[in-house]
Amino acid sequence: MSSKKHKRDSDGDSLSSLSEDESPKKTKKPVAASVSGRTKPSDGSQMIDLTGNKYISVREFKSRIYVDIREFYDSSGVLKPGKKGVFLNVEQWAALKKSISEVDNSIKNFPR
């Protein structure tokens, strides 16, 4: 069997061949508008792009507010949340913010 398909042009005289590998590429549809690292998904929450596929967002779950730091993956042009992430309540988020300077100092003084 041949791996090529033959199509007739609209005038019917000439043949053009397309291999099965040369099928038209599907374009990915943007799920959310991204402006300067900030993305708004369809649920209306704001996602802040850290690097790569990692985002921070503020969400409500069971009437409580959480900060979600999560890795996303691309599934057919749609960003979906992965298992890898941290879901912090407001108190945990405040504790993390207070410890940022200490973490920065630890990074700076880390032996190399």
Residue pairs with C-beta under 8 A, 6 or more apart in sequence:
3 19
3 20
4 17
4 18
4 19
4 20
5 17
5 18
5 19
5 20
6 15
6 16
6 17
7 15
7 16
7 17
7 18
8 14
8 15
9 15
9 16
28 74
28 76
28 77
29 77
30 77
31 41
31 42
31 77
31 78
31 79
32 39
32 40
32 41
32 42
32 47
32 79
33 39
33 40
34 49
37 48
37 49
38 46
38 47
38 48
38 49
39 46
39 47
39 48
39 49
39 55
39 79
40 46
40 47
41 47
41 79
45 57
45 58
45 59
46 57
46 58
47 55
47 56
47 57
48 55
48 56
48 57
49 55
50 56
50 69
53 71
53 72
53 73
53 74
53 79
53 82
54 69
54 70
54 71
54 72
55 69
55 70
55 72
56 67
56 68
56 69
57 67
57 68
57 70
58 65
58 66
58 67
58 68
59 65
59 66
59 68
60 66
61 87
64 89
65 89
65 90
66 87
66 88
66 89
66 90
67 87
67 88
67 89
67 90
67 92
67 93
68 85
68 86
68 87
68 88
69 85
69 86
69 88
70 81
70 82
70 84
70 85
70 86
71 81
71 82
71 84
71 85
72 79
72 80
72 81
72 82
73 79
73 80
73 82
74 80
88 96
